[in-house]
Amino acid sequence: MCTACINDTDLAGVCPSCGVREYVFEEDPVRQFVDFACDPKRKSFQRVICVAHNAKGFDAQFVLRYIVKRRRKSLKPPMLILSGTSIIMMKTGRVTFIDSLNYFHMPLSGLPKAFGLVGSASLKQKGVFPHLFNTPENQHYIGPLPPLEFYSPDTMPTAQRDQFLAWYNEQRSAGYVFNFRIEFIDYCRSDVAILR
């Protein structure tokens, strides 16, 4: 997004300044994302800021590995601010990667309520995703909800776990069909909507 489209919640549209507003990187997502963000042909932007929640402990590690291993002449060596092995900030050329957790010390799911955005038409409730089910062999899975353990319910606070278990059992009883690709993209869209 840019200053022309920052208030437009319809990501399906096309911005006259920055173009297509939503990209889904599926085949080789780290490479596709970094190449897109760092594309020198995107001269309409003086700076690009990429924000991810808990980037320092997860996303930024993959981005850094790709930048270091496959650095092209157009990618400058990254400048890093570290805290131990956590990446606080990373910059390569005009692209900066930051972690929103450095500014908001709470789970991503807590941000809408903290900022009074609950009930906003552009934000739906941040759901729970079966991250342990996210393996190469499950990328095209369509079927019943994945088994409970793939959602890591034992790591959830008690109230959240109880709410999740009620939802899970209700969905299982109703015969809900879980389409991995659709669920994963919806989960990521929810993250983007919250961080916007």
Contacts in CASP RR format, 6 or more apart in sequence:
PFRMAT RR
TARGET T0000
AUTHOR 0000-0000-0000
METHOD contacts of the structure
MODEL  1
MCTACINDTDLAGVCPSCGVREYVFEEDPVRQFVDFACDPKRKSFQRVIC
VAHNAKGFDAQFVLRYIVKRRRKSLKPPMLILSGTSIIMMKTGRVTFIDS
LNYFHMPLSGLPKAFGLVGSASLKQKGVFPHLFNTPENQHYIGPLPPLEF
YSPDTMPTAQRDQFLAWYNEQRSAGYVFNFRIEFIDYCRSDVAILR
1 8 0 8 1.000
1 15 0 8 1.000
1 18 0 8 1.000
1 21 0 8 1.000
1 196 0 8 1.000
2 15 0 8 1.000
2 17 0 8 1.000
2 18 0 8 1.000
2 44 0 8 1.000
2 45 0 8 1.000
3 17 0 8 1.000
4 15 0 8 1.000
4 16 0 8 1.000
4 17 0 8 1.000
4 18 0 8 1.000
5 15 0 8 1.000
5 17 0 8 1.000
5 18 0 8 1.000
5 21 0 8 1.000
6 196 0 8 1.000
8 15 0 8 1.000
8 21 0 8 1.000
9 121 0 8 1.000
9 122 0 8 1.000
9 193 0 8 1.000
9 196 0 8 1.000
10 21 0 8 1.000
11 21 0 8 1.000
11 22 0 8 1.000
11 189 0 8 1.000
11 192 0 8 1.000
12 21 0 8 1.000
12 22 0 8 1.000
13 20 0 8 1.000
13 21 0 8 1.000
13 22 0 8 1.000
14 20 0 8 1.000
14 21 0 8 1.000
15 21 0 8 1.000
17 44 0 8 1.000
18 44 0 8 1.000
18 45 0 8 1.000
22 189 0 8 1.000
23 32 0 8 1.000
23 36 0 8 1.000
24 185 0 8 1.000
24 188 0 8 1.000
25 32 0 8 1.000
25 33 0 8 1.000
25 36 0 8 1.000
26 181 0 8 1.000
30 62 0 8 1.000
30 63 0 8 1.000
30 65 0 8 1.000
30 66 0 8 1.000
31 66 0 8 1.000
31 70 0 8 1.000
33 63 0 8 1.000
34 63 0 8 1.000
34 66 0 8 1.000
34 67 0 8 1.000
37 48 0 8 1.000
37 50 0 8 1.000
37 95 0 8 1.000
38 48 0 8 1.000
38 74 0 8 1.000
38 75 0 8 1.000
38 92 0 8 1.000
38 93 0 8 1.000
38 95 0 8 1.000
40 74 0 8 1.000
42 48 0 8 1.000
45 94 0 8 1.000
46 94 0 8 1.000
47 94 0 8 1.000
47 95 0 8 1.000
47 96 0 8 1.000
48 94 0 8 1.000
48 95 0 8 1.000
48 96 0 8 1.000
49 95 0 8 1.000
49 96 0 8 1.000
49 98 0 8 1.000
50 95 0 8 1.000
50 96 0 8 1.000
50 97 0 8 1.000
50 98 0 8 1.000
51 98 0 8 1.000
51 99 0 8 1.000
51 100 0 8 1.000
51 195 0 8 1.000
52 58 0 8 1.000
52 59 0 8 1.000
52 60 0 8 1.000
52 97 0 8 1.000
52 98 0 8 1.000
52 99 0 8 1.000
52 100 0 8 1.000
52 195 0 8 1.000
53 99 0 8 1.000
53 100 0 8 1.000
53 101 0 8 1.000
53 104 0 8 1.000
53 108 0 8 1.000
53 191 0 8 1.000
53 195 0 8 1.000
54 99 0 8 1.000
54 101 0 8 1.000
54 108 0 8 1.000
55 63 0 8 1.000
55 87 0 8 1.000
55 97 0 8 1.000
55 98 0 8 1.000
55 99 0 8 1.000
55 100 0 8 1.000
55 101 0 8 1.000
56 83 0 8 1.000
56 86 0 8 1.000
56 87 0 8 1.000
56 88 0 8 1.000
56 99 0 8 1.000
56 101 0 8 1.000
56 102 0 8 1.000
57 86 0 8 1.000
57 87 0 8 1.000
57 99 0 8 1.000
60 87 0 8 1.000
60 90 0 8 1.000
60 97 0 8 1.000
60 99 0 8 1.000
61 87 0 8 1.000
63 90 0 8 1.000
63 97 0 8 1.000
64 78 0 8 1.000
64 80 0 8 1.000
64 87 0 8 1.000
64 90 0 8 1.000
67 75 0 8 1.000
67 78 0 8 1.000
67 90 0 8 1.000
67 92 0 8 1.000
68 78 0 8 1.000
71 77 0 8 1.000
75 92 0 8 1.000
75 93 0 8 1.000
76 92 0 8 1.000
76 93 0 8 1.000
77 92 0 8 1.000
78 90 0 8 1.000
78 91 0 8 1.000
78 92 0 8 1.000
79 90 0 8 1.000
79 91 0 8 1.000
79 92 0 8 1.000
80 87 0 8 1.000
80 89 0 8 1.000
80 90 0 8 1.000
80 91 0 8 1.000
81 87 0 8 1.000
81 88 0 8 1.000
81 89 0 8 1.000
81 90 0 8 1.000
82 88 0 8 1.000
87 97 0 8 1.000
87 99 0 8 1.000
88 99 0 8 1.000
88 102 0 8 1.000
89 96 0 8 1.000
89 97 0 8 1.000
89 98 0 8 1.000
89 99 0 8 1.000
90 96 0 8 1.000
90 97 0 8 1.000
91 97 0 8 1.000
100 108 0 8 1.000
100 195 0 8 1.000
104 111 0 8 1.000
104 114 0 8 1.000
106 114 0 8 1.000
108 126 0 8 1.000
108 191 0 8 1.000
108 194 0 8 1.000
108 195 0 8 1.000
109 126 0 8 1.000
109 127 0 8 1.000
109 194 0 8 1.000
110 126 0 8 1.000
111 117 0 8 1.000
111 194 0 8 1.000
111 195 0 8 1.000
112 118 0 8 1.000
112 119 0 8 1.000
112 120 0 8 1.000
112 123 0 8 1.000
112 126 0 8 1.000
112 194 0 8 1.000
117 123 0 8 1.000
122 193 0 8 1.000
122 196 0 8 1.000
123 190 0 8 1.000
123 193 0 8 1.000
123 194 0 8 1.000
124 190 0 8 1.000
124 193 0 8 1.000
126 190 0 8 1.000
126 191 0 8 1.000
126 194 0 8 1.000
127 187 0 8 1.000
127 190 0 8 1.000
128 151 0 8 1.000
128 156 0 8 1.000
128 164 0 8 1.000
128 167 0 8 1.000
129 151 0 8 1.000
129 183 0 8 1.000
129 184 0 8 1.000
129 187 0 8 1.000
130 145 0 8 1.000
130 146 0 8 1.000
130 150 0 8 1.000
130 151 0 8 1.000
131 150 0 8 1.000
131 151 0 8 1.000
131 152 0 8 1.000
132 149 0 8 1.000
132 150 0 8 1.000
132 151 0 8 1.000
132 152 0 8 1.000
133 141 0 8 1.000
133 146 0 8 1.000
133 150 0 8 1.000
133 180 0 8 1.000
134 184 0 8 1.000
138 146 0 8 1.000
138 180 0 8 1.000
139 180 0 8 1.000
139 181 0 8 1.000
140 180 0 8 1.000
140 181 0 8 1.000
141 178 0 8 1.000
141 179 0 8 1.000
141 180 0 8 1.000
142 177 0 8 1.000
142 178 0 8 1.000
142 179 0 8 1.000
142 180 0 8 1.000
143 177 0 8 1.000
143 178 0 8 1.000
143 179 0 8 1.000
144 172 0 8 1.000
144 175 0 8 1.000
144 176 0 8 1.000
144 177 0 8 1.000
144 178 0 8 1.000
145 168 0 8 1.000
145 171 0 8 1.000
145 172 0 8 1.000
145 176 0 8 1.000
145 178 0 8 1.000
146 178 0 8 1.000
148 165 0 8 1.000
148 168 0 8 1.000
151 164 0 8 1.000
151 168 0 8 1.000
153 161 0 8 1.000
153 164 0 8 1.000
153 165 0 8 1.000
153 168 0 8 1.000
154 161 0 8 1.000
156 164 0 8 1.000
END
